[in-house]
Amino acid sequence: KIKFTTAMALSDGKKTITAAAYICGIVAEYPRGKNGFGFDEIFELENGKTLAELTSEEKNEISARKKALELLKSKLG
């Protein structure tokens, strides 16, 4: 099993807020897909697809970066 984690912090010099999010998967038996870079071709999700086999829209929906950013934004208010 593998986990991709994104951590973010925002500070005004007096107060710092942080957020972290992740996606889980497994290492694929072989690289698959054309819509990715880095480890996308070997990061296999629970649905059996690698990140590189997803459309950009599908990747954005499950993105650890997006989840961490949304969590950070929710802490601002």
C-alpha positions in Angstrom: 0.0 0.0 0.0 1.1 3.5 -0.7 -0.1 7.0 0.3 0.4 10.3 -1.3 0.2 13.1 1.2 0.0 16.9 0.6 0.6 19.3 3.5 0.1 23.0 3.3 0.7 25.9 5.6 -0.3 29.5 5.5 1.1 32.1 7.8 0.8 35.9 8.3 3.8 35.9 10.6 1.7 35.8 13.7 -0.7 32.9 13.1 -0.1 29.8 11.1 -2.8 27.4 9.8 -2.0 24.0 8.4 -3.9 21.3 6.5 -3.0 17.8 5.2 -4.8 15.4 2.9 -3.9 12.1 1.2 -5.0 9.5 -1.3 -4.2 5.8 -0.9 -3.4 3.1 -3.5 -1.0 0.4 -4.4 2.0 0.2 -6.6 0.8 -1.1 -10.0 2.5 -4.2 -11.5 3.5 -2.1 -14.5 3.2 1.5 -15.7 -0.2 2.3 -17.3 -1.8 5.4 -18.7 -0.8 8.5 -20.7 -2.4 11.3 -18.6 0.2 11.9 -16.0 3.7 12.5 -14.9 6.0 11.3 -12.2 4.5 8.4 -10.3 1.0 8.7 -11.9 1.6 5.7 -14.1 2.3 3.4 -11.2 0.0 4.8 -8.5 -3.0 2.4 -8.7 -6.2 3.4 -7.0 -8.8 1.1 -5.4 -10.8 1.2 -8.6 -8.0 -0.6 -10.4 -7.0 2.5 -12.5 -3.7 4.3 -12.2 -3.7 8.1 -11.8 -2.4 8.3 -15.4 -5.5 6.4 -16.7 -7.9 9.0 -15.2 -9.1 12.1 -17.1 -7.9 15.4 -15.8 -11.4 16.0 -14.3 -11.3 12.7 -12.5 -7.8 13.4 -11.1 -8.9 16.8 -9.9 -11.8 15.3 -8.0 -9.7 13.0 -5.9 -6.6 15.2 -5.7 -4.8 15.3 -2.3 -3.7 18.8 -3.2 -7.3 19.9 -3.8 -8.5 18.3 -0.6 -5.7 20.0 1.5 -6.4 23.4 -0.1 -10.1 23.1 0.6 -9.3 22.2 4.2 -6.9 25.1 4.5 -9.5 27.5 3.0 -12.2 26.3 5.5 -9.9 27.1 8.4 -9.5 30.7 7.1 -13.2 31.6 7.8 
